[in-house]
């Protein structure tokens, strides 16, 4: 039965591949309606160390498509003997026939609490299960930390430690600006829920009343 579940999960992954690509590649930039066809547009890009710009190429994804897949759901419909993928409005995007399980005294159950697909016997006991936590990415919580520097912040001539509201996910994108100027990732580090700026690595003076803006994804 483990093999059967893996095959089903593989088919579901194939179905959602296109949807996840839309989600990953979509950006608010597609909302720009002032860009004419012969105009060149560049967007900021970084490899984690270096920054620069790249030419923007539209992927042809509308705002409606992007919003529609903002919150996908996987449900088991016993009436139609199918697994269904729903959009945020509970419209069926696609479905997978699982009627071949009928008559075998087993059922498939989507456990939303534990985020797994379960194969149950006639007593509703779990025979086997497949983890679904990585199938549909959870909503990422974006955080913006702003702080105006004080004399107390500048006591240490080497570092400026600042307390954040939450722990950043260092596997995700983040960036730091001082008075609107971009700061290289090498000029600061994250220590649990603290942002530590390396004053010695920044070539211009950091003085009182300058504004720190740090954007990140919450862990």
C-alpha positions in Angstrom: 0.0 0.0 0.0 3.0 2.3 0.6 3.8 2.0 -3.1 0.2 3.0 -4.1 0.3 6.1 -1.9 3.6 7.1 -3.4 2.2 6.8 -6.9 -0.8 8.9 -6.0 1.4 11.5 -4.4 3.6 11.6 -7.5 0.5 12.3 -9.7 -0.7 15.0 -7.4 2.8 16.6 -7.5 2.7 16.6 -11.3 -0.7 18.2 -11.3 0.4 21.0 -8.9 3.8 21.6 -10.6 2.3 24.1 -13.0 0.5 25.9 -10.2 3.6 26.1 -8.0 5.6 27.5 -11.0 3.0 30.2 -11.3 3.2 31.0 -7.7 7.0 31.1 -7.7 7.4 33.2 -10.8 4.6 35.6 -10.2 5.5 39.0 -8.9 3.5 42.2 -8.4 5.4 43.6 -11.3 2.9 42.0 -13.7 0.4 44.6 -12.4 2.3 47.4 -14.2 0.0 48.6 -17.0 2.2 51.6 -17.9 4.9 49.5 -19.6 4.6 49.8 -23.3 5.8 47.0 -25.6 8.9 48.7 -26.8 10.1 49.8 -23.4 12.9 48.0 -21.6 12.4 47.4 -17.9 15.1 46.2 -15.4 14.5 44.8 -12.0 16.9 44.4 -9.0 18.5 40.9 -8.5 21.0 39.4 -6.1 22.8 36.1 -5.7 23.1 36.6 -1.9 26.4 38.5 -2.2 26.4 40.6 -5.3 23.6 42.9 -6.5 22.7 44.1 -9.9 19.9 44.3 -12.4 18.4 42.0 -15.0 16.0 42.6 -17.9 12.4 42.0 -17.0 10.7 39.4 -19.2 6.9 38.9 -18.7 5.8 35.4 -18.0 2.2 36.2 -19.1 0.7 35.5 -15.7 -2.3 37.6 -14.8 -3.2 38.9 -11.3 -6.3 36.7 -11.4 -4.3 33.6 -11.9 -1.9 34.5 -9.2 -4.7 35.2 -6.6 -6.6 32.1 -7.6 -3.8 29.8 -6.4 -2.9 31.8 -3.3 -4.3 29.1 -1.0 -4.5 25.6 -2.5 -6.3 22.8 -0.7 -6.2 19.0 -1.1 -9.5 17.2 -0.2 -10.9 13.7 -0.6 -14.4 13.6 -2.1 -16.0 10.3 -1.2 -19.1 11.0 -3.4 -17.0 11.0 -6.6 -14.1 8.8 -5.3 -11.6 11.4 -6.2 -8.8 13.6 -4.7 -9.4 17.2 -5.6 -7.2 20.3 -5.6 -9.2 23.4 -4.8 -8.3 27.1 -5.2 -8.9 29.7 -2.5 -12.6 30.0 -3.6 -13.1 26.2 -3.2 -13.3 25.8 -7.0 -12.0 22.5 -8.3 -8.8 23.1 -10.2 -8.3 19.4 -11.0 -9.0 16.0 -9.6 -7.5 12.5 -9.5 -9.7 9.4 -9.8 -9.1 7.0 -6.9 -12.1 4.7 -7.6 -9.7 1.8 -8.0 -9.5 1.6 -4.2 -13.3 0.9 -3.9 -14.2 -2.6 -2.8 -10.8 -3.1 -1.1 -12.1 -2.0 2.4 -9.7 0.9 2.4 -10.1 4.7 2.0 -7.9 7.7 1.5 -8.1 10.5 4.0 -6.5 13.9 3.8 -5.5 14.8 7.4 -5.3 18.6 7.3 -4.1 18.9 10.9 -1.1 16.6 10.5 -0.7 17.5 6.8 -0.6 14.0 5.5 -2.4 11.6 3.1 -3.6 8.6 5.0 -4.7 5.1 3.9 -7.3 3.8 6.3 -8.7 0.3 6.8 -12.4 -0.5 7.5 -11.9 0.5 11.1 -10.6 3.9 10.1 -7.2 2.9 11.4 -4.1 4.3 9.6 -2.4 1.6 7.6 0.1 4.0 5.9 0.6 7.7 5.4 2.5 10.1 3.2 3.7 13.5 4.4 2.1 16.4 2.5 3.7 19.3 4.3 6.0 20.1 1.4 3.4 19.6 -1.3 1.8 23.0 -0.9 4.0 25.8 0.4 2.7 27.6 3.5 2.1 31.3 3.3 5.3 33.2 4.2 5.0 35.9 6.7 6.9 39.0 5.6 8.2 41.3 8.3 9.5 44.9 8.0 11.6 46.2 10.9 12.2 50.0 11.0 14.3 51.8 13.7 15.7 55.2 14.0 19.2 55.0 15.6 19.8 56.5 19.0 23.0 57.4 21.0 22.5 54.2 23.0 22.6 52.1 19.8 25.9 53.6 18.8 27.8 53.0 22.0 29.7 50.1 20.5 32.1 51.3 17.8 32.2 47.9 16.1 28.7 46.6 16.1 25.1 47.8 16.3 22.9 45.1 17.8 19.1 45.6 17.2 16.3 43.5 18.6 13.9 42.2 16.0 10.2 41.4 16.6 10.7 37.8 15.4 13.3 35.3 14.2 14.2 35.7 10.5 14.3 32.6 8.3 17.8 32.8 6.9 17.0 30.3 4.2 14.7 33.0 2.7 15.3 36.4 1.1 16.1 39.4 3.3 17.7 42.8 2.9 18.9 45.8 4.9 18.9 49.5 4.1 20.2 52.4 6.0 18.5 55.7 5.1 17.4 54.0 1.9 20.9 52.8 0.9 21.4 49.1 0.4 23.7 47.4 2.8 25.8 44.3 1.7 24.9 41.0 3.3 28.6 40.8 4.4 28.1 44.0 6.6 25.7 42.4 9.1 24.6 39.1 10.4 21.5 37.6 12.2 21.9 36.2 15.6 18.6 34.4 16.5 16.2 37.4 16.8 18.9 40.1 16.7 20.2 42.1 13.7 23.9 42.9 14.2 25.3 45.6 11.9 29.1 45.6 11.4 30.0 49.3 11.6 33.6 48.7 10.6 32.5 47.1 7.3 30.4 50.1 6.2 32.4 52.8 4.5 30.2 55.7 5.4 29.6 57.0 9.0 26.5 55.7 10.8 25.1 58.4 12.9 22.2 59.1 15.2 18.7 59.5 13.7 19.6 57.4 10.6 16.8 55.0 9.8 17.3 51.2 9.7 14.9 49.2 7.5 15.3 45.4 7.5 12.9 43.3 5.5 12.7 39.5 6.0 10.6 36.4 6.1 9.5 35.2 9.6 10.8 31.8 10.6 
